[in-house]
Amino acid sequence: MTVREAAAALGAEIMQGEFEDVTLTGAYTGDLLSDVMAHAKDGGALITIQAHKNTVAVASLVNIAAIIVCNKRPLPPDMLEAAAEEGIAVLLTGENQFTVSGKLWELLRLAL
């Protein structure tokens, strides 16, 4: 399942669309960015409420393909600019992390 397919299936809005539409390899849910750096996997999605430029920096370090920001958190322009520079998709949803994690797990499970 590609990033764009996942966004459509989740009903998430693509807020930063300058990215390669790669196949997601999994996902990691977390808000503690040091934990994300230690445990997120290459090519996956990050499900979080952390809507700031540092989230993009961490995503770039671990080669995250997409950041899914939950609870309709406001996205600052510098976050979206940084994501565009790094080629990382930023998706926005009104759903909480638990719901998005469950839905994405099911979608990726079925896609494999």
Phi and psi restraints in degrees (value plus and minus 20) as a CYANA .aco file:
   2 THR   PHI    -101.5   -61.5
   2 THR   PSI     149.9   189.9
   3 VAL   PHI     -79.3   -39.3
   3 VAL   PSI     -66.7   -26.7
   4 ARG   PHI     -85.2   -45.2
   4 ARG   PSI     -59.1   -19.1
   5 GLU   PHI     -83.8   -43.8
   5 GLU   PSI     -61.9   -21.9
   6 ALA   PHI     -84.0   -44.0
   6 ALA   PSI     -62.7   -22.7
   7 ALA   PHI     -79.2   -39.2
   7 ALA   PSI     -65.8   -25.8
   8 ALA   PHI     -83.7   -43.7
   8 ALA   PSI     -64.6   -24.6
   9 ALA   PHI     -86.1   -46.1
   9 ALA   PSI     -52.5   -12.5
  10 LEU   PHI    -104.3   -64.3
  10 LEU   PSI     -32.7     7.3
  11 GLY   PHI      50.9    90.9
  11 GLY   PSI       6.5    46.5
  12 ALA   PHI    -111.0   -71.0
  12 ALA   PSI     126.7   166.7
  13 GLU   PHI    -108.8   -68.8
  13 GLU   PSI     111.2   151.2
  14 ILE   PHI    -101.5   -61.5
  14 ILE   PSI      92.4   132.4
  15 MET   PHI    -114.9   -74.9
  15 MET   PSI     -43.5    -3.5
  16 GLN   PHI    -155.1  -115.1
  16 GLN   PSI      88.3   128.3
  17 GLY   PHI    -125.9   -85.9
  17 GLY   PSI      -8.9    31.1
  18 GLU   PHI    -112.5   -72.5
  18 GLU   PSI      61.6   101.6
  19 PHE   PHI    -173.9  -133.9
  19 PHE   PSI     139.9   179.9
  20 GLU   PHI    -100.7   -60.7
  20 GLU   PSI     110.2   150.2
  21 ASP   PHI    -101.5   -61.5
  21 ASP   PSI      54.6    94.6
  22 VAL   PHI    -103.0   -63.0
  22 VAL   PSI     144.7   184.7
  23 THR   PHI     -98.6   -58.6
  23 THR   PSI     107.1   147.1
  24 LEU   PHI     -89.6   -49.6
  24 LEU   PSI     118.3   158.3
  25 THR   PHI    -118.4   -78.4
  25 THR   PSI     -25.1    14.9
  26 GLY   PHI     137.3   177.3
  26 GLY   PSI    -180.1  -140.1
  27 ALA   PHI    -177.2  -137.2
  27 ALA   PSI     139.4   179.4
  28 TYR   PHI    -158.0  -118.0
  28 TYR   PSI     113.8   153.8
  29 THR   PHI    -128.5   -88.5
  29 THR   PSI     104.0   144.0
  30 GLY   PHI    -197.1  -157.1
  30 GLY   PSI     134.4   174.4
  31 ASP   PHI    -136.9   -96.9
  31 ASP   PSI     -36.9     3.1
  32 LEU   PHI    -105.9   -65.9
  32 LEU   PSI      86.0   126.0
  33 LEU   PHI     -84.1   -44.1
  33 LEU   PSI     -49.9    -9.9
  34 SER   PHI     -85.9   -45.9
  34 SER   PSI     -54.2   -14.2
  35 ASP   PHI     -88.4   -48.4
  35 ASP   PSI     -59.9   -19.9
  36 VAL   PHI     -81.5   -41.5
  36 VAL   PSI     -64.5   -24.5
  37 MET   PHI     -79.9   -39.9
  37 MET   PSI     -56.3   -16.3
  38 ALA   PHI     -99.6   -59.6
  38 ALA   PSI     -46.4    -6.4
  39 HIS   PHI    -146.0  -106.0
  39 HIS   PSI     -38.6     1.4
  40 ALA   PHI     -88.0   -48.0
  40 ALA   PSI     128.9   168.9
  41 LYS   PHI    -124.9   -84.9
  41 LYS   PSI     129.8   169.8
  42 ASP   PHI     -73.0   -33.0
  42 ASP   PSI     111.4   151.4
  43 GLY   PHI      60.4   100.4
  43 GLY   PSI     -12.8    27.2
  44 GLY   PHI    -115.3   -75.3
  44 GLY   PSI    -193.4  -153.4
  45 ALA   PHI    -127.7   -87.7
  45 ALA   PSI     126.6   166.6
  46 LEU   PHI    -126.3   -86.3
  46 LEU   PSI     101.9   141.9
  47 ILE   PHI    -123.4   -83.4
  47 ILE   PSI      99.9   139.9
  48 THR   PHI    -177.1  -137.1
  48 THR   PSI     151.1   191.1
  49 ILE   PHI    -131.9   -91.9
  49 ILE   PSI     -17.6    22.4
  50 GLN   PHI     -98.4   -58.4
  50 GLN   PSI      80.6   120.6
  51 ALA   PHI    -128.4   -88.4
  51 ALA   PSI      58.6    98.6
  52 HIS   PHI    -177.6  -137.6
  52 HIS   PSI     151.7   191.7
  53 LYS   PHI     -79.8   -39.8
  53 LYS   PSI     -53.7   -13.7
  54 ASN   PHI     -83.8   -43.8
  54 ASN   PSI     -49.4    -9.4
  55 THR   PHI     -82.7   -42.7
  55 THR   PSI     -59.9   -19.9
  56 VAL   PHI     -86.2   -46.2
  56 VAL   PSI     -61.2   -21.2
  57 ALA   PHI     -80.3   -40.3
  57 ALA   PSI     -65.0   -25.0
  58 VAL   PHI     -85.9   -45.9
  58 VAL   PSI     -63.9   -23.9
  59 ALA   PHI     -78.9   -38.9
  59 ALA   PSI     -59.3   -19.3
  60 SER   PHI     -86.1   -46.1
  60 SER   PSI     -59.8   -19.8
  61 LEU   PHI     -80.7   -40.7
  61 LEU   PSI     -57.4   -17.4
  62 VAL   PHI    -123.7   -83.7
  62 VAL   PSI      -9.5    30.5
  63 ASN   PHI      41.1    81.1
  63 ASN   PSI      25.7    65.7
  64 ILE   PHI     -92.6   -52.6
  64 ILE   PSI     116.2   156.2
  65 ALA   PHI    -103.3   -63.3
  65 ALA   PSI     -52.1   -12.1
  66 ALA   PHI    -169.5  -129.5
  66 ALA   PSI     121.7   161.7
  67 ILE   PHI    -127.7   -87.7
  67 ILE   PSI     103.9   143.9
  68 ILE   PHI    -127.5   -87.5
  68 ILE   PSI      89.9   129.9
  69 VAL   PHI    -113.1   -73.1
  69 VAL   PSI     105.3   145.3
  70 CYS   PHI    -117.5   -77.5
  70 CYS   PSI     151.0   191.0
  71 ASN   PHI      41.2    81.2
  71 ASN   PSI       5.3    45.3
  72 LYS   PHI      31.6    71.6
  72 LYS   PSI      17.8    57.8
  73 ARG   PHI     -80.9   -40.9
  73 ARG   PSI     120.4   160.4
  74 PRO   PHI     -83.7   -43.7
  74 PRO   PSI     117.7   157.7
  75 LEU   PHI    -124.2   -84.2
  75 LEU   PSI      95.7   135.7
  76 PRO   PHI     -90.0   -50.0
  76 PRO   PSI     127.0   167.0
  77 PRO   PHI     -76.4   -36.4
  77 PRO   PSI     -56.7   -16.7
  78 ASP   PHI     -87.7   -47.7
  78 ASP   PSI     -47.0    -7.0
  79 MET   PHI     -87.5   -47.5
  79 MET   PSI     -66.8   -26.8
  80 LEU   PHI     -86.5   -46.5
  80 LEU   PSI     -56.6   -16.6
  81 GLU   PHI     -84.5   -44.5
  81 GLU   PSI     -64.7   -24.7
  82 ALA   PHI     -82.9   -42.9
  82 ALA   PSI     -61.5   -21.5
  83 ALA   PHI     -83.7   -43.7
  83 ALA   PSI     -59.4   -19.4
  84 ALA   PHI     -83.9   -43.9
  84 ALA   PSI     -62.1   -22.1
  85 GLU   PHI     -82.3   -42.3
  85 GLU   PSI     -55.3   -15.3
  86 GLU   PHI    -110.5   -70.5
  86 GLU   PSI     -28.6    11.4
  87 GLY   PHI      51.6    91.6
  87 GLY   PSI      12.8    52.8
  88 ILE   PHI    -125.5   -85.5
  88 ILE   PSI     108.1   148.1
  89 ALA   PHI     -89.1   -49.1
  89 ALA   PSI     123.5   163.5
  90 VAL   PHI    -143.8  -103.8
  90 VAL   PSI     100.2   140.2
  91 LEU   PHI    -132.1   -92.1
  91 LEU   PSI     130.0   170.0
  92 LEU   PHI    -148.3  -108.3
  92 LEU   PSI     114.3   154.3
  93 THR   PHI    -158.3  -118.3
  93 THR   PSI     133.4   173.4
  94 GLY   PHI    -105.9   -65.9
  94 GLY   PSI     -28.3    11.7
  95 GLU   PHI    -100.8   -60.8
  95 GLU   PSI     140.7   180.7
  96 ASN   PHI    -103.6   -63.6
  96 ASN   PSI     151.4   191.4
  97 GLN   PHI     -83.7   -43.7
  97 GLN   PSI     -58.4   -18.4
  98 PHE   PHI     -80.7   -40.7
  98 PHE   PSI     -68.3   -28.3
  99 THR   PHI     -84.2   -44.2
  99 THR   PSI     -67.3   -27.3
 100 VAL   PHI     -83.6   -43.6
 100 VAL   PSI     -61.3   -21.3
 101 SER   PHI     -80.4   -40.4
 101 SER   PSI     -65.4   -25.4
 102 GLY   PHI     -83.8   -43.8
 102 GLY   PSI     -64.9   -24.9
 103 LYS   PHI     -83.9   -43.9
 103 LYS   PSI     -65.1   -25.1
 104 LEU   PHI     -88.1   -48.1
 104 LEU   PSI     -57.6   -17.6
 105 TRP   PHI     -77.4   -37.4
 105 TRP   PSI     -67.5   -27.5
 106 GLU   PHI     -84.0   -44.0
 106 GLU   PSI     -63.9   -23.9
 107 LEU   PHI     -81.4   -41.4
 107 LEU   PSI     -65.2   -25.2
 108 LEU   PHI     -90.1   -50.1
 108 LEU   PSI     -55.8   -15.8
 109 ARG   PHI     -81.6   -41.6
 109 ARG   PSI     -63.1   -23.1
 110 LEU   PHI     -92.0   -52.0
 110 LEU   PSI     -47.9    -7.9
 111 ALA   PHI     -96.4   -56.4
 111 ALA   PSI     -40.0     0.0
